[in-house]
Amino acid sequence: MAMVLNMVEVYKTNVTRKIQAKRILDVLSEQFPMFSINFDLEDCDKILRVEGKNIPQEKIARLVIENGYQCNVLD
């Protein structure tokens, strides 16, 4: 039986505060309930991590940007 592996996409943001992160997580979770999404604000790049299948990179970055923050896919 083949196992389908989840993808993990990592984004660099300028979100610095927990309240900002929670607001973004609420927006993203509403749009993408099938993904596991979290922030690592301790990381120097203020990482947004999204885990799931078929992650729409640009759509996620655009949503964060539309909410007033920088967001770039990290390679």
N, C-alpha and C positions, 0 to 999 in steps of 0.2 A: 504494500500500500504506500503510495507516494505521499510525502508530507509537504504541504504548501508552507513555505517559509514567509514570515512577515518581513516587510521592508522596514527600514528605519531611515527616516529623513531627518537631517539636523540643520537647523537654521540659526544664523547669527542675528541677534536682535539688539535693540537699545532699551529694552524693558528692564528697569532697575528695581522696581518695588513690587512687593507681593500683591498689593491691591491692583496694580496694572496687569500683572500676570493673570490674576484671577479673572479680570474683565475679558482679557483676550481668550483665556481658556473657555470661558462661558460661551463666547461667540463661536469659537472653533468647534466645541463639543456639540453645539446646537446644529451646526452645518454638517459635521462629520462624526456622528455618534458611534460609528463603527471603528474609529481609531482610538488608540491610547495616546494621549497628548499630555506633555508636561514641560515645565520650565526648569532649568538649572541656573538660578540667578547667582550662584556662587562662582560659576565659570566666568572667566574674563570676557567671553563672547556672549554672555547672557543667553544661553542655548535654549531654543525651543525644539523639543524632540517629539516627532510624530511616528507612531508605529502602527502598521497595518498593511493591508493589501491594496495595491494600485493607488498609491498616494498621489493626489493631484498637486504637485509641487507649486506651480505658479498660482493656483487658486488659493492655497493656504497662505503663501507669501502676500498675495494681493489683499486678502482679508485683514491680515495684520497691518499692512500699510494703510489700508482704508480706515483703520482704527487709530491712526496717528503715530505708528511706530515704524522703525526701519526693520527690514527682514530680508535676509539673503541666504540662499541655500549654501551650506558649507560642503565643499567637496571632500 
